[in-house]
């Protein structure tokens, strides 16, 4: 079965290390670690990397549509590779979770996250797995400015540790570990 692992974020150097790019940060690390070739594909509106071969492969996707239109890219990849919803895993930032907190779910709503909102609209379903990566919240600055800000120096160490946990989640998902077991191991207790 073909799997799809998506990291949500915004394309471009200026967004590279921002909070909103937590999903891209995770995928970039995994792709770099496994030395997988990633390339931009206009037909998918995103950057694609393939790990494995035949029916036993995993497609990695970083949509180039910007966060709020992520569903456009994801739906194109799903249609092209004929990927079942239960074989999709999405990494997304979450302001309602403290930095360093992970929340894994097998399905659910968008929780106000515009990328997830767009994905749900394009897939006509909430039945896909997701990992919410806590980026914290700062009510002293506008939300759009906050999510496009970089992590602080003290937060970078925490982000690094959480990213390593996310790499383990990806590996387990690829190895067909039951998602309930992955959730049990990696859902952060806070």
Protein Blocks (a to p, Z undefined) as FASTA:
>chain_A
ZZdddddddedjklmmgmklmmmmmmmmmmmmnopacdddfklopacddedehjlcccdd
ddfkbjklmmmmmmmmmmmnopafklcccddddfkbcehiacddfbdcekopaklmmmmm
mnopabbcdddddebjafkbcfklmmmpccdfklmmmmmmmmmmmmmmmmmmmnopafkl
mmmmmmccZZ
